[in-house]
Structures are given as structure tokens and as C-alpha cells.
Amino acid sequence: MPNLEITPRERSALRAAAHSLHPVVLIGDRGLTDAVIQEIDRNLNAHGLIKVRAGGEDRESREEIIATICEQLSCALVHHLGKMLILYRPAVEKETQAQGRRNNDVYVPKKQAAAGRSAPKPASRRQANAEPAKPARRDLYDTDRPARPTLHKSKTAGRSSLGGNVRRGSSMTLRAGARRGR
């Protein structure tokens, strides 16, 4: 399988995305065995971007391991720092996801679908013979009834709109008048 090539911009974004990841595969003293390759392949299929901790003392042996992994699994090396490798392979789109319900499909509850019934038909919003809607608020001034009798004085009684009943005096005398009931 050919090696996957990624651009420097993609490499930078993938390296940033892999920063918080922990290694999911550890390559031990035995090196790169078939079980290790299968485990790396399984994790690449599941996650797409993984960290691998490679054993081995010298850098040349780790570079051989990287070349073998990338060649066999058709993945790209994003970053190699010390014993830590970051590998990337784009996820293959699954056919089962395309068969799911789309946004414009009508939802059918699970029990109805199991019984073989289709989705309920939506009721029309307005019916032709429906009554007109009642007003939300009653207009108080358009009634034929007289206003309710009350014992309270009207606030506007005794005052003119031109300011004829304006109290005069200092704030101290006005407060004193309020206490006396003037």
C-alpha cells in the first residue's frame, strides 16, 4: 500500500489535535509483530489519529518501524518526537451511516415501525369551518358596561391638565403637609 501524503498545514492541525491524546499502542522489546500491526490498524480505523509509543533504544530502529507501519497500513506519520509517534489515516465513510433517517423524513416511533405502521399524518393547522380566534385581550374602553364602582378617589379628580393644582413650598413644608393630610 502507498504511503499517505499530507500537507504541512494538515500536519500542523493534526499535531495540535493529537496534543491531548495518550498512546493507545505500545511497541515493546519484541518490536513490530503482526499483533501490534493489527492493533495499530484497529485503532486507526476507530480513531483516525493515534499516538504510539515505540520501544527501542536507537533512532534508526524507530525510523524503520515507522516506515514499515506507514507502508503496510497506508497511513501518514504526523510527528515523531523521541519514542512517541503520531499516526494519521482518514476515516473511511461507512455505508450504514448513509442509510439513516434524513432531516426531512417523517419520524416514526420505534413501536409503530415494529408493528409495520407508517408515520401518523399531520393534522392541518387550520380547518375551513373553524371559528375565528378570540381576541387575546379585552379592550376595556369598548364595553357597554359601566365601570365598577370604587371607594378610591380618582387621581385625576381636582387637577387640571394645565397644572392648576400644583403644590407650592419648600420640601420641608411639603413633607409636613403630607403628614398632616393636606
C-alpha positions as CSV (number, residue, x, y, z in Angstrom):
1,M,0.0,0.0,0.0
2,P,1.3,3.5,-0.7
3,N,2.2,6.0,2.0
4,L,-0.3,8.7,2.7
5,E,1.0,12.2,2.0
6,I,-0.3,15.2,4.0
7,T,0.3,18.9,3.6
8,P,2.3,20.9,6.2
9,R,-0.9,22.8,7.2
10,E,-2.7,19.5,7.7
11,R,0.3,18.1,9.6
12,S,0.2,21.2,11.9
13,A,-3.5,20.9,12.6
14,L,-3.2,17.1,13.3
15,R,-0.3,17.6,15.6
16,A,-2.3,20.2,17.6
17,A,-5.3,17.8,17.7
18,A,-3.1,15.0,18.9
19,H,-1.6,17.0,21.8
20,S,-4.1,15.8,24.4
21,L,-4.1,12.2,23.2
22,H,-2.4,9.4,25.2
23,P,-0.6,6.5,23.4
24,V,-3.0,3.7,22.6
25,V,-0.4,1.2,21.3
26,L,2.9,0.4,22.9
27,I,5.6,-1.3,20.9
28,G,7.7,-3.4,23.2
29,D,11.0,-5.2,23.1
30,R,9.9,-7.7,20.5
31,G,9.4,-4.9,18.1
32,L,6.8,-4.8,15.4
33,T,4.9,-8.0,15.4
34,D,1.7,-8.9,13.5
35,A,-0.4,-8.4,16.6
36,V,1.0,-4.9,17.1
37,I,0.3,-4.1,13.4
38,Q,-3.3,-5.4,13.8
39,E,-3.8,-3.3,16.9
40,I,-2.5,-0.1,15.2
41,D,-4.8,-0.8,12.2
42,R,-7.8,-1.4,14.5
43,N,-7.1,1.9,16.4
44,L,-6.6,3.8,13.1
45,N,-9.9,2.6,11.9
46,A,-11.6,3.6,15.1
47,H,-10.0,7.0,15.8
48,G,-8.1,8.1,12.7
49,L,-5.4,9.9,14.7
50,I,-3.5,7.9,17.3
51,K,-0.3,8.1,19.4
52,V,2.0,5.1,19.5
53,R,4.9,4.7,22.0
54,A,7.7,2.9,20.3
55,G,10.3,0.9,22.2
56,G,13.9,0.6,21.1
57,E,17.0,2.4,22.1
58,D,18.2,3.9,18.8
59,R,16.5,6.3,16.4
60,E,17.3,4.2,13.3
61,S,15.3,1.2,14.6
62,R,12.3,3.5,15.3
63,E,12.5,5.0,11.8
64,E,12.5,1.5,10.4
65,I,9.4,0.8,12.5
66,I,7.7,4.0,11.2
67,A,8.5,3.1,7.6
68,T,7.1,-0.4,8.0
69,I,3.9,0.8,9.7
70,C,3.2,3.6,7.1
71,E,3.9,1.2,4.2
72,Q,1.7,-1.7,5.5
73,L,-1.2,0.3,6.8
74,S,-1.2,3.2,4.3
75,C,-1.1,5.9,7.0
76,A,0.9,9.1,7.4
77,L,3.4,10.0,10.1
78,V,2.3,13.3,11.5
79,H,5.1,13.7,14.1
80,H,8.0,11.7,15.6
81,L,9.5,13.0,18.8
82,G,11.6,10.7,20.9
83,K,9.8,7.5,21.3
84,M,6.3,9.0,20.6
85,L,4.8,8.6,17.1
86,I,1.6,10.3,15.9
87,L,-0.1,8.4,13.0
88,Y,-3.0,9.5,10.9
89,R,-5.3,7.8,8.4
90,P,-8.5,9.4,7.2
91,A,-11.6,7.5,8.3
92,V,-13.5,5.6,5.6
93,E,-17.1,6.6,5.4
94,K,-19.4,3.8,6.4
95,E,-22.4,2.8,4.2
96,T,-24.6,2.3,7.3
97,Q,-24.5,6.0,8.1
98,A,-25.9,6.9,4.7
99,Q,-28.9,4.7,5.3
100,G,-30.1,6.5,8.4
101,R,-33.1,8.8,8.6
102,R,-32.6,12.2,6.9
103,N,-33.7,15.5,8.3
104,N,-36.8,15.8,6.0
105,D,-38.0,12.3,6.6
106,V,-41.0,11.9,8.9
107,Y,-40.2,10.4,12.3
108,V,-41.8,7.0,13.0
109,P,-41.7,5.8,16.7
110,K,-40.0,2.5,17.2
111,K,-43.1,0.6,18.3
112,Q,-45.1,1.8,15.3
113,A,-42.3,0.9,12.9
114,A,-42.0,-2.6,14.5
115,A,-45.8,-3.1,14.1
116,G,-45.5,-2.1,10.4
117,R,-47.5,1.1,10.7
118,S,-46.4,4.3,8.9
119,A,-46.0,7.7,10.4
120,P,-49.1,9.5,11.6
121,K,-50.5,12.0,9.1
122,P,-50.0,15.6,10.4
123,A,-53.3,17.5,11.2
124,S,-53.9,20.6,9.1
125,R,-53.3,23.7,11.0
126,R,-56.5,25.5,10.0
127,Q,-59.8,23.9,9.3
128,A,-62.2,25.5,6.8
129,N,-65.1,25.6,9.3
130,A,-63.1,26.7,12.3
131,E,-64.3,29.6,14.4
132,P,-62.3,32.8,14.3
133,A,-59.9,33.2,17.2
134,K,-61.0,35.2,20.2
135,P,-59.0,38.3,20.9
136,A,-56.2,37.8,23.3
137,R,-57.0,40.9,25.4
138,R,-60.3,42.6,26.0
139,D,-60.4,46.3,25.2
140,L,-61.6,47.9,28.5
141,Y,-62.9,51.0,26.9
142,D,-65.1,49.4,24.2
143,T,-67.6,47.8,26.6
144,D,-71.2,48.6,27.1
145,R,-71.0,48.1,30.9
146,P,-70.3,50.9,33.3
147,A,-67.1,50.9,35.2
148,R,-67.1,49.2,38.6
149,P,-67.9,51.4,41.5
150,T,-64.9,52.2,43.7
151,L,-64.3,53.9,47.0
152,H,-60.9,55.4,46.0
153,K,-60.7,58.9,44.7
154,S,-59.6,59.3,41.1
155,K,-56.0,60.5,40.7
156,T,-57.1,63.0,38.1
157,A,-60.0,64.4,40.1
158,G,-59.4,68.1,41.1
159,R,-56.4,68.5,38.9
160,S,-56.4,70.3,35.6
161,S,-54.2,69.4,32.7
162,L,-52.6,72.9,32.9
163,G,-51.1,72.4,36.4
164,G,-53.8,74.3,38.3
165,N,-53.4,72.2,41.5
166,V,-49.6,72.4,41.9
167,R,-48.4,72.4,45.5
168,R,-46.0,75.2,46.3
169,G,-43.4,75.4,49.1
170,S,-40.2,74.0,50.2
171,S,-39.6,70.3,50.5
172,M,-39.8,70.5,54.3
173,T,-43.2,72.1,54.3
174,L,-44.4,69.7,51.6
175,R,-43.4,66.8,53.8
176,A,-45.0,68.3,56.8
177,G,-48.2,68.8,54.8
178,A,-48.1,65.2,53.7
179,R,-48.0,64.1,57.3
180,R,-50.9,66.3,58.3
181,G,-53.1,65.1,55.4
182,R,-53.1,68.2,53.2
